Amino acid sequence: MKISEIRSMEEPAILAEIEGKKKALLEMRCKVALGDEINPMQLKQLRKDIARMKTVLAETALADQEGGE
């Protein structure tokens, strides 16, 4: 997911997307623990997507905080 796509989303949608990606990440980690073969790049991509979304949320919170002062 690209950063521009994330920035165009609203906060509740971003939070819902984060939760969905966290669940997918947990499922993939469980598969790894059980010995199933998965693509390690998918794990990396999920972690990066979650980090990007959290970054956008932090940026918007900071912008709102600075705008309120």
PyMOL Python script that loads the backbone (N, CA, C, O; Angstrom):
from pymol import cmd

cmd.read_pdbstr("""\
ATOM      1  N   MET A   1       0.845  -1.166   0.000  1.00  0.00           N
ATOM      2  CA  MET A   1       0.000   0.000   0.000  1.00  0.00           C
ATOM      3  C   MET A   1       0.893   1.232   0.000  1.00  0.00           C
ATOM      4  O   MET A   1       1.844   1.326   0.777  1.00  0.00           O
ATOM      5  N   LYS A   2       0.581   2.160  -0.867  1.00  0.00           N
ATOM      6  CA  LYS A   2       1.398   3.359  -0.987  1.00  0.00           C
ATOM      7  C   LYS A   2       0.971   4.406   0.033  1.00  0.00           C
ATOM      8  O   LYS A   2      -0.173   4.430   0.485  1.00  0.00           O
ATOM      9  N   ILE A   3       1.918   5.269   0.382  1.00  0.00           N
ATOM     10  CA  ILE A   3       1.666   6.296   1.394  1.00  0.00           C
ATOM     11  C   ILE A   3       0.580   7.267   0.920  1.00  0.00           C
ATOM     12  O   ILE A   3      -0.197   7.763   1.735  1.00  0.00           O
ATOM     13  N   SER A   4       0.518   7.542  -0.374  1.00  0.00           N
ATOM     14  CA  SER A   4      -0.511   8.451  -0.882  1.00  0.00           C
ATOM     15  C   SER A   4      -1.907   7.847  -0.708  1.00  0.00           C
ATOM     16  O   SER A   4      -2.869   8.565  -0.437  1.00  0.00           O
ATOM     17  N   GLU A   5      -2.009   6.530  -0.865  1.00  0.00           N
ATOM     18  CA  GLU A   5      -3.296   5.859  -0.666  1.00  0.00           C
ATOM     19  C   GLU A   5      -3.715   5.947   0.797  1.00  0.00           C
ATOM     20  O   GLU A   5      -4.888   6.152   1.108  1.00  0.00           O
ATOM     21  N   ILE A   6      -2.746   5.792   1.686  1.00  0.00           N
ATOM     22  CA  ILE A   6      -3.044   5.840   3.116  1.00  0.00           C
ATOM     23  C   ILE A   6      -3.468   7.249   3.517  1.00  0.00           C
ATOM     24  O   ILE A   6      -4.408   7.422   4.292  1.00  0.00           O
ATOM     25  N   ARG A   7      -2.779   8.245   2.995  1.00  0.00           N
ATOM     26  CA  ARG A   7      -3.106   9.633   3.348  1.00  0.00           C
ATOM     27  C   ARG A   7      -4.485  10.041   2.852  1.00  0.00           C
ATOM     28  O   ARG A   7      -5.109  10.934   3.426  1.00  0.00           O
ATOM     29  N   SER A   8      -4.967   9.399   1.793  1.00  0.00           N
ATOM     30  CA  SER A   8      -6.293   9.741   1.277  1.00  0.00           C
ATOM     31  C   SER A   8      -7.409   9.093   2.097  1.00  0.00           C
ATOM     32  O   SER A   8      -8.576   9.455   1.951  1.00  0.00           O
ATOM     33  N   MET A   9      -7.054   8.135   2.960  1.00  0.00           N
ATOM     34  CA  MET A   9      -8.039   7.454   3.797  1.00  0.00           C
ATOM     35  C   MET A   9      -8.346   8.280   5.045  1.00  0.00           C
ATOM     36  O   MET A   9      -7.544   9.111   5.470  1.00  0.00           O
ATOM     37  N   GLU A  10      -9.515   8.037   5.618  1.00  0.00           N
ATOM     38  CA  GLU A  10      -9.882   8.704   6.865  1.00  0.00           C
ATOM     39  C   GLU A  10      -9.385   7.879   8.040  1.00  0.00           C
ATOM     40  O   GLU A  10      -9.075   6.697   7.891  1.00  0.00           O
ATOM     41  N   GLU A  11      -9.311   8.502   9.207  1.00  0.00           N
ATOM     42  CA  GLU A  11      -8.738   7.850  10.390  1.00  0.00           C
ATOM     43  C   GLU A  11      -9.412   6.533  10.764  1.00  0.00           C
ATOM     44  O   GLU A  11      -8.706   5.557  11.017  1.00  0.00           O
ATOM     45  N   PRO A  12     -10.744   6.458  10.813  1.00  0.00           N
ATOM     46  CA  PRO A  12     -11.360   5.163  11.168  1.00  0.00           C
ATOM     47  C   PRO A  12     -11.018   4.053  10.166  1.00  0.00           C
ATOM     48  O   PRO A  12     -10.845   2.895  10.548  1.00  0.00           O
ATOM     49  N   ALA A  13     -10.924   4.415   8.893  1.00  0.00           N
ATOM     50  CA  ALA A  13     -10.577   3.421   7.878  1.00  0.00           C
ATOM     51  C   ALA A  13      -9.139   2.944   8.052  1.00  0.00           C
ATOM     52  O   ALA A  13      -8.845   1.764   7.860  1.00  0.00           O
ATOM     53  N   ILE A  14      -8.255   3.850   8.410  1.00  0.00           N
ATOM     54  CA  ILE A  14      -6.859   3.477   8.643  1.00  0.00           C
ATOM     55  C   ILE A  14      -6.768   2.539   9.845  1.00  0.00           C
ATOM     56  O   ILE A  14      -6.065   1.529   9.798  1.00  0.00           O
ATOM     57  N   LEU A  15      -7.475   2.872  10.914  1.00  0.00           N
ATOM     58  CA  LEU A  15      -7.448   2.027  12.105  1.00  0.00           C
ATOM     59  C   LEU A  15      -7.992   0.631  11.815  1.00  0.00           C
ATOM     60  O   LEU A  15      -7.455  -0.364  12.302  1.00  0.00           O
ATOM     61  N   ALA A  16      -9.055   0.562  11.024  1.00  0.00           N
ATOM     62  CA  ALA A  16      -9.618  -0.740  10.661  1.00  0.00           C
ATOM     63  C   ALA A  16      -8.637  -1.534   9.803  1.00  0.00           C
ATOM     64  O   ALA A  16      -8.501  -2.747   9.963  1.00  0.00           O
ATOM     65  N   GLU A  17      -7.968  -0.852   8.907  1.00  0.00           N
ATOM     66  CA  GLU A  17      -6.980  -1.506   8.046  1.00  0.00           C
ATOM     67  C   GLU A  17      -5.794  -2.021   8.860  1.00  0.00           C
ATOM     68  O   GLU A  17      -5.270  -3.101   8.587  1.00  0.00           O
ATOM     69  N   ILE A  18      -5.375  -1.249   9.854  1.00  0.00           N
ATOM     70  CA  ILE A  18      -4.280  -1.680  10.728  1.00  0.00           C
ATOM     71  C   ILE A  18      -4.672  -2.961  11.454  1.00  0.00           C
ATOM     72  O   ILE A  18      -3.884  -3.904  11.524  1.00  0.00           O
ATOM     73  N   GLU A  19      -5.884  -2.998  11.994  1.00  0.00           N
ATOM     74  CA  GLU A  19      -6.340  -4.189  12.709  1.00  0.00           C
ATOM     75  C   GLU A  19      -6.375  -5.408  11.789  1.00  0.00           C
ATOM     76  O   GLU A  19      -5.983  -6.505  12.188  1.00  0.00           O
ATOM     77  N   GLY A  20      -6.840  -5.214  10.568  1.00  0.00           N
ATOM     78  CA  GLY A  20      -6.883  -6.316   9.612  1.00  0.00           C
ATOM     79  C   GLY A  20      -5.493  -6.832   9.271  1.00  0.00           C
ATOM     80  O   GLY A  20      -5.271  -8.040   9.183  1.00  0.00           O
ATOM     81  N   LYS A  21      -4.571  -5.916   9.083  1.00  0.00           N
ATOM     82  CA  LYS A  21      -3.196  -6.316   8.750  1.00  0.00           C
ATOM     83  C   LYS A  21      -2.516  -6.985   9.941  1.00  0.00           C
ATOM     84  O   LYS A  21      -1.711  -7.898   9.760  1.00  0.00           O
ATOM     85  N   LYS A  22      -2.832  -6.539  11.156  1.00  0.00           N
ATOM     86  CA  LYS A  22      -2.265  -7.175  12.345  1.00  0.00           C
ATOM     87  C   LYS A  22      -2.752  -8.616  12.460  1.00  0.00           C
ATOM     88  O   LYS A  22      -1.981  -9.509  12.813  1.00  0.00           O
ATOM     89  N   LYS A  23      -4.028  -8.843  12.162  1.00  0.00           N
ATOM     90  CA  LYS A  23      -4.576 -10.198  12.209  1.00  0.00           C
ATOM     91  C   LYS A  23      -3.905 -11.083  11.156  1.00  0.00           C
ATOM     92  O   LYS A  23      -3.567 -12.236  11.425  1.00  0.00           O
ATOM     93  N   ALA A  24      -3.718 -10.529   9.959  1.00  0.00           N
ATOM     94  CA  ALA A  24      -3.060 -11.288   8.897  1.00  0.00           C
ATOM     95  C   ALA A  24      -1.620 -11.620   9.287  1.00  0.00           C
ATOM     96  O   ALA A  24      -1.135 -12.718   9.014  1.00  0.00           O
ATOM     97  N   LEU A  25      -0.942 -10.668   9.926  1.00  0.00           N
ATOM     98  CA  LEU A  25       0.431 -10.885  10.369  1.00  0.00           C
ATOM     99  C   LEU A  25       0.487 -11.989  11.424  1.00  0.00           C
ATOM    100  O   LEU A  25       1.375 -12.842  11.392  1.00  0.00           O
ATOM    101  N   LEU A  26      -0.455 -11.970  12.350  1.00  0.00           N
ATOM    102  CA  LEU A  26      -0.516 -13.005  13.376  1.00  0.00           C
ATOM    103  C   LEU A  26      -0.743 -14.385  12.757  1.00  0.00           C
ATOM    104  O   LEU A  26      -0.107 -15.363  13.149  1.00  0.00           O
ATOM    105  N   GLU A  27      -1.658 -14.451  11.783  1.00  0.00           N
ATOM    106  CA  GLU A  27      -1.922 -15.719  11.113  1.00  0.00           C
ATOM    107  C   GLU A  27      -0.683 -16.235  10.397  1.00  0.00           C
ATOM    108  O   GLU A  27      -0.393 -17.430  10.431  1.00  0.00           O
ATOM    109  N   MET A  28       0.040 -15.343   9.756  1.00  0.00           N
ATOM    110  CA  MET A  28       1.253 -15.752   9.049  1.00  0.00           C
ATOM    111  C   MET A  28       2.320 -16.222  10.032  1.00  0.00           C
ATOM    112  O   MET A  28       3.034 -17.186   9.757  1.00  0.00           O
ATOM    113  N   ARG A  29       2.433 -15.558  11.161  1.00  0.00           N
ATOM    114  CA  ARG A  29       3.409 -15.983  12.170  1.00  0.00           C
ATOM    115  C   ARG A  29       3.051 -17.355  12.728  1.00  0.00           C
ATOM    116  O   ARG A  29       3.932 -18.166  13.011  1.00  0.00           O
ATOM    117  N   CYS A  30       1.762 -17.609  12.885  1.00  0.00           N
ATOM    118  CA  CYS A  30       1.320 -18.928  13.354  1.00  0.00           C
ATOM    119  C   CYS A  30       1.665 -20.005  12.326  1.00  0.00           C
ATOM    120  O   CYS A  30       2.091 -21.102  12.688  1.00  0.00           O
ATOM    121  N   LYS A  31       1.480 -19.690  11.055  1.00  0.00           N
ATOM    122  CA  LYS A  31       1.830 -20.634  10.002  1.00  0.00           C
ATOM    123  C   LYS A  31       3.320 -20.956  10.028  1.00  0.00           C
ATOM    124  O   LYS A  31       3.717 -22.107   9.848  1.00  0.00           O
ATOM    125  N   VAL A  32       4.134 -19.940  10.252  1.00  0.00           N
ATOM    126  CA  VAL A  32       5.578 -20.153  10.335  1.00  0.00           C
ATOM    127  C   VAL A  32       5.891 -21.062  11.515  1.00  0.00           C
ATOM    128  O   VAL A  32       6.717 -21.968  11.397  1.00  0.00           O
ATOM    129  N   ALA A  33       5.243 -20.829  12.646  1.00  0.00           N
ATOM    130  CA  ALA A  33       5.485 -21.635  13.838  1.00  0.00           C
ATOM    131  C   ALA A  33       5.068 -23.087  13.631  1.00  0.00           C
ATOM    132  O   ALA A  33       5.676 -23.998  14.192  1.00  0.00           O
ATOM    133  N   LEU A  34       4.031 -23.301  12.826  1.00  0.00           N
ATOM    134  CA  LEU A  34       3.563 -24.660  12.561  1.00  0.00           C
ATOM    135  C   LEU A  34       4.393 -25.352  11.480  1.00  0.00           C
ATOM    136  O   LEU A  34       4.231 -26.548  11.239  1.00  0.00           O
ATOM    137  N   GLY A  35       5.263 -24.614  10.846  1.00  0.00           N
ATOM    138  CA  GLY A  35       6.135 -25.207   9.841  1.00  0.00           C
ATOM    139  C   GLY A  35       5.658 -25.054   8.420  1.00  0.00           C
ATOM    140  O   GLY A  35       6.287 -25.583   7.504  1.00  0.00           O
ATOM    141  N   ASP A  36       4.559 -24.345   8.203  1.00  0.00           N
ATOM    142  CA  ASP A  36       4.094 -24.105   6.840  1.00  0.00           C
ATOM    143  C   ASP A  36       5.051 -23.156   6.132  1.00  0.00           C
ATOM    144  O   ASP A  36       5.687 -22.305   6.754  1.00  0.00           O
ATOM    145  N   GLU A  37       5.136 -23.322   4.834  1.00  0.00           N
ATOM    146  CA  GLU A  37       6.008 -22.446   4.066  1.00  0.00           C
ATOM    147  C   GLU A  37       5.222 -21.227   3.617  1.00  0.00           C
ATOM    148  O   GLU A  37       4.123 -21.340   3.074  1.00  0.00           O
ATOM    149  N   ILE A  38       5.801 -20.066   3.853  1.00  0.00           N
ATOM    150  CA  ILE A  38       5.194 -18.811   3.406  1.00  0.00           C
ATOM    151  C   ILE A  38       6.275 -17.968   2.755  1.00  0.00           C
ATOM    152  O   ILE A  38       7.466 -18.253   2.883  1.00  0.00           O
ATOM    153  N   ASN A  39       5.854 -16.952   2.072  1.00  0.00           N
ATOM    154  CA  ASN A  39       6.789 -16.029   1.451  1.00  0.00           C
ATOM    155  C   ASN A  39       7.222 -15.006   2.515  1.00  0.00           C
ATOM    156  O   ASN A  39       6.388 -14.247   3.008  1.00  0.00           O
ATOM    157  N   PRO A  40       8.503 -14.978   2.871  1.00  0.00           N
ATOM    158  CA  PRO A  40       8.945 -14.052   3.911  1.00  0.00           C
ATOM    159  C   PRO A  40       8.762 -12.579   3.526  1.00  0.00           C
ATOM    160  O   PRO A  40       8.688 -11.711   4.396  1.00  0.00           O
ATOM    161  N   MET A  41       8.691 -12.308   2.236  1.00  0.00           N
ATOM    162  CA  MET A  41       8.479 -10.929   1.805  1.00  0.00           C
ATOM    163  C   MET A  41       7.085 -10.441   2.189  1.00  0.00           C
ATOM    164  O   MET A  41       6.878  -9.243   2.380  1.00  0.00           O
ATOM    165  N   GLN A  42       6.130 -11.363   2.303  1.00  0.00           N
ATOM    166  CA  GLN A  42       4.784 -10.973   2.718  1.00  0.00           C
ATOM    167  C   GLN A  42       4.796 -10.477   4.159  1.00  0.00           C
ATOM    168  O   GLN A  42       4.118  -9.503   4.486  1.00  0.00           O
ATOM    169  N   LEU A  43       5.561 -11.139   5.020  1.00  0.00           N
ATOM    170  CA  LEU A  43       5.688 -10.682   6.410  1.00  0.00           C
ATOM    171  C   LEU A  43       6.287  -9.279   6.449  1.00  0.00           C
ATOM    172  O   LEU A  43       5.800  -8.398   7.157  1.00  0.00           O
ATOM    173  N   LYS A  44       7.333  -9.096   5.687  1.00  0.00           N
ATOM    174  CA  LYS A  44       8.015  -7.800   5.649  1.00  0.00           C
ATOM    175  C   LYS A  44       7.069  -6.713   5.142  1.00  0.00           C
ATOM    176  O   LYS A  44       7.022  -5.612   5.691  1.00  0.00           O
ATOM    177  N   GLN A  45       6.318  -7.034   4.091  1.00  0.00           N
ATOM    178  CA  GLN A  45       5.394  -6.058   3.516  1.00  0.00           C
ATOM    179  C   GLN A  45       4.289  -5.687   4.504  1.00  0.00           C
ATOM    180  O   GLN A  45       3.927  -4.515   4.611  1.00  0.00           O
ATOM    181  N   LEU A  46       3.753  -6.663   5.221  1.00  0.00           N
ATOM    182  CA  LEU A  46       2.710  -6.382   6.214  1.00  0.00           C
ATOM    183  C   LEU A  46       3.243  -5.469   7.314  1.00  0.00           C
ATOM    184  O   LEU A  46       2.579  -4.510   7.707  1.00  0.00           O
ATOM    185  N   ARG A  47       4.446  -5.768   7.809  1.00  0.00           N
ATOM    186  CA  ARG A  47       5.022  -4.928   8.860  1.00  0.00           C
ATOM    187  C   ARG A  47       5.235  -3.499   8.372  1.00  0.00           C
ATOM    188  O   ARG A  47       4.974  -2.544   9.103  1.00  0.00           O
ATOM    189  N   LYS A  48       5.703  -3.355   7.152  1.00  0.00           N
ATOM    190  CA  LYS A  48       5.935  -2.017   6.599  1.00  0.00           C
ATOM    191  C   LYS A  48       4.624  -1.262   6.397  1.00  0.00           C
ATOM    192  O   LYS A  48       4.547  -0.063   6.664  1.00  0.00           O
ATOM    193  N   ASP A  49       3.591  -1.965   5.924  1.00  0.00           N
ATOM    194  CA  ASP A  49       2.290  -1.316   5.734  1.00  0.00           C
ATOM    195  C   ASP A  49       1.734  -0.812   7.061  1.00  0.00           C
ATOM    196  O   ASP A  49       1.211   0.299   7.139  1.00  0.00           O
ATOM    197  N   ILE A  50       1.848  -1.632   8.105  1.00  0.00           N
ATOM    198  CA  ILE A  50       1.372  -1.228   9.429  1.00  0.00           C
ATOM    199  C   ILE A  50       2.144  -0.010   9.916  1.00  0.00           C
ATOM    200  O   ILE A  50       1.555   0.923  10.462  1.00  0.00           O
ATOM    201  N   ALA A  51       3.452  -0.015   9.720  1.00  0.00           N
ATOM    202  CA  ALA A  51       4.274   1.118  10.145  1.00  0.00           C
ATOM    203  C   ALA A  51       3.902   2.385   9.383  1.00  0.00           C
ATOM    204  O   ALA A  51       3.848   3.467   9.968  1.00  0.00           O
ATOM    205  N   ARG A  52       3.647   2.258   8.089  1.00  0.00           N
ATOM    206  CA  ARG A  52       3.256   3.438   7.298  1.00  0.00           C
ATOM    207  C   ARG A  52       1.941   4.022   7.815  1.00  0.00           C
ATOM    208  O   ARG A  52       1.800   5.238   7.946  1.00  0.00           O
ATOM    209  N   MET A  53       0.997   3.153   8.102  1.00  0.00           N
ATOM    210  CA  MET A  53      -0.304   3.629   8.583  1.00  0.00           C
ATOM    211  C   MET A  53      -0.179   4.306   9.942  1.00  0.00           C
ATOM    212  O   MET A  53      -0.805   5.337  10.187  1.00  0.00           O
ATOM    213  N   LYS A  54       0.621   3.733  10.815  1.00  0.00           N
ATOM    214  CA  LYS A  54       0.827   4.350  12.121  1.00  0.00           C
ATOM    215  C   LYS A  54       1.529   5.697  11.984  1.00  0.00           C
ATOM    216  O   LYS A  54       1.244   6.628  12.737  1.00  0.00           O
ATOM    217  N   THR A  55       2.439   5.801  11.033  1.00  0.00           N
ATOM    218  CA  THR A  55       3.135   7.061  10.797  1.00  0.00           C
ATOM    219  C   THR A  55       2.159   8.139  10.341  1.00  0.00           C
ATOM    220  O   THR A  55       2.213   9.273  10.817  1.00  0.00           O
ATOM    221  N   VAL A  56       1.274   7.786   9.424  1.00  0.00           N
ATOM    222  CA  VAL A  56       0.285   8.755   8.935  1.00  0.00           C
ATOM    223  C   VAL A  56      -0.636   9.189  10.069  1.00  0.00           C
ATOM    224  O   VAL A  56      -0.968  10.369  10.176  1.00  0.00           O
ATOM    225  N   LEU A  57      -1.051   8.250  10.917  1.00  0.00           N
ATOM    226  CA  LEU A  57      -1.892   8.616  12.062  1.00  0.00           C
ATOM    227  C   LEU A  57      -1.152   9.570  12.998  1.00  0.00           C
ATOM    228  O   LEU A  57      -1.743  10.526  13.499  1.00  0.00           O
ATOM    229  N   ALA A  58       0.127   9.319  13.236  1.00  0.00           N
ATOM    230  CA  ALA A  58       0.908  10.190  14.109  1.00  0.00           C
ATOM    231  C   ALA A  58       1.075  11.573  13.482  1.00  0.00           C
ATOM    232  O   ALA A  58       1.009  12.585  14.180  1.00  0.00           O
ATOM    233  N   GLU A  59       1.289  11.617  12.176  1.00  0.00           N
ATOM    234  CA  GLU A  59       1.427  12.909  11.487  1.00  0.00           C
ATOM    235  C   GLU A  59       0.147  13.726  11.589  1.00  0.00           C
ATOM    236  O   GLU A  59       0.193  14.928  11.851  1.00  0.00           O
ATOM    237  N   THR A  60      -0.992  13.077  11.383  1.00  0.00           N
ATOM    238  CA  THR A  60      -2.254  13.812  11.448  1.00  0.00           C
ATOM    239  C   THR A  60      -2.547  14.268  12.874  1.00  0.00           C
ATOM    240  O   THR A  60      -3.082  15.357  13.081  1.00  0.00           O
ATOM    241  N   ALA A  61      -2.198  13.440  13.856  1.00  0.00           N
ATOM    242  CA  ALA A  61      -2.405  13.834  15.252  1.00  0.00           C
ATOM    243  C   ALA A  61      -1.530  15.031  15.600  1.00  0.00           C
ATOM    244  O   ALA A  61      -1.972  15.949  16.292  1.00  0.00           O
ATOM    245  N   LEU A  62      -0.302  15.021  15.126  1.00  0.00           N
ATOM    246  CA  LEU A  62       0.615  16.131  15.384  1.00  0.00           C
ATOM    247  C   LEU A  62       0.138  17.401  14.692  1.00  0.00           C
ATOM    248  O   LEU A  62       0.211  18.490  15.262  1.00  0.00           O
ATOM    249  N   ALA A  63      -0.351  17.259  13.462  1.00  0.00           N
ATOM    250  CA  ALA A  63      -0.861  18.416  12.728  1.00  0.00           C
ATOM    251  C   ALA A  63      -2.084  19.002  13.411  1.00  0.00           C
ATOM    252  O   ALA A  63      -2.236  20.222  13.480  1.00  0.00           O
ATOM    253  N   ASP A  64      -2.965  18.128  13.922  1.00  0.00           N
ATOM    254  CA  ASP A  64      -4.147  18.596  14.634  1.00  0.00           C
ATOM    255  C   ASP A  64      -3.750  19.301  15.927  1.00  0.00           C
ATOM    256  O   ASP A  64      -4.344  20.312  16.302  1.00  0.00           O
ATOM    257  N   GLN A  65      -2.755  18.766  16.593  1.00  0.00           N
ATOM    258  CA  GLN A  65      -2.300  19.350  17.851  1.00  0.00           C
ATOM    259  C   GLN A  65      -1.670  20.714  17.617  1.00  0.00           C
ATOM    260  O   GLN A  65      -1.913  21.644  18.386  1.00  0.00           O
ATOM    261  N   GLU A  66      -0.868  20.848  16.574  1.00  0.00           N
ATOM    262  CA  GLU A  66      -0.232  22.131  16.273  1.00  0.00           C
ATOM    263  C   GLU A  66      -1.257  23.149  15.788  1.00  0.00           C
ATOM    264  O   GLU A  66      -1.131  24.342  16.062  1.00  0.00           O
ATOM    265  N   GLY A  67      -2.259  22.684  15.077  1.00  0.00           N
ATOM    266  CA  GLY A  67      -3.298  23.578  14.590  1.00  0.00           C
ATOM    267  C   GLY A  67      -4.192  24.095  15.697  1.00  0.00           C
ATOM    268  O   GLY A  67      -4.769  25.175  15.574  1.00  0.00           O
ATOM    269  N   GLY A  68      -4.316  23.344  16.772  1.00  0.00           N
ATOM    270  CA  GLY A  68      -5.162  23.728  17.891  1.00  0.00           C
ATOM    271  C   GLY A  68      -4.523  24.734  18.827  1.00  0.00           C
ATOM    272  O   GLY A  68      -5.207  25.361  19.635  1.00  0.00           O
ATOM    273  N   GLU A  69      -3.225  24.887  18.719  1.00  0.00           N
ATOM    274  CA  GLU A  69      -2.536  25.812  19.635  1.00  0.00           C
ATOM    275  C   GLU A  69      -2.691  27.242  19.237  1.00  0.00           C
ATOM    276  O   GLU A  69      -2.168  28.131  19.910  1.00  0.00           O
TER     277      GLU A  69
END
""", "prot")
cmd.dss("prot")
cmd.show_as("cartoon", "prot")
cmd.util.cbc("prot")
cmd.orient("prot")
